[in-house]
Amino acid sequence: MVRDLQHSRMANLSYPCSGTPAWGDSKTRSQSFFRWYNHQHHHSGLGLMTPVMVHHGQAPHILAHRQVVLDAAFRSHPARFVRKPP
């Protein structure tokens, strides 16, 4: 978990990787980081959704919409799906 957060922190280029900021600056940066992490960072373990999407129950709707798009893509270009229909 900590390692994942460190990796995500490094991926978020606005977060400083060195130095010891003052408490107020640290608090502001932490809030900014967690806002990004929860609202903008799409997690592979959550089906490329943000934690906020999952928390607010939007996951079933998003997954259903993705399936509709994949089905339409398969009907239009079946050769692009090598293994099986999505």
N, C-alpha and C positions, 0 to 999 in steps of 0.2 A: 504494500500500500504506500509506504513512504517512498519507496523507489519510484513508483508510478507517478506520485506527486512531483518528485524531483525532476523526472523526465518531462512531465507536462510543464513544469515551471521553466525549464530550459527551452522548451519549444515556444513558450510565450516570450517573444523577444523583448517585450517592454519590461520584463522582470529582471532586476540586476542579479548578476551571478557572483559578484564579488563585493567586498566591503561590508561594513557594519553600519547600516543607516540608523538615524535617530528613531526613537520610539514612535513618534507621530508619523514619520515617513514610512516606517516599517508597517504600521497599522494601515495606512493608506494603500501601500503597495499590496498588502495581504488582501484587503478588501477588493482591490482591483483584480488581483489574480483569481480569487474565488468567484468573483462575478463572471470573469471570462470562463473559468473552468466549468461552472455550472450552467451558463447560459449560451456559450458560443462553441465550446470544445465538444466535438462529436466523438463519443467514445466507441471504440470498436466492440468492447464488451457489452454495450447497450444497443447493438444493432445500428451503429452510427447515428445515434440520437443523443441529445444532451440530457443530463440528469434532470433538468427542469421539465423536459418533455415527458420523461418517464414518470416523474413524481406527480405531475398534474393529470396523468391518465390519458395522454395523447398518443401513447405508443400503439394501441390497437388501430386507431384511425390512420396513423402514419404508415404502419405496416400494410394495411388494407389498400391504401392509396398507392404505395410502392408496387404491390402485386398487380393492381390494375394497369399501371404503366408498363411493368414487365410483360404482362400478358399481351398488351397492344404491340409492344416491340417484337415479341415472339411471332405474333400473327403477321406483322409487316416484314420481318427479316428472320425467318427461322434458321437460316444458314449461320447466323451469328452465334447461335446457341449450340455449341458443339456437342455437349454431353447429353442434355435433356432440357425439356421445357422448364422455365423457372417456377 
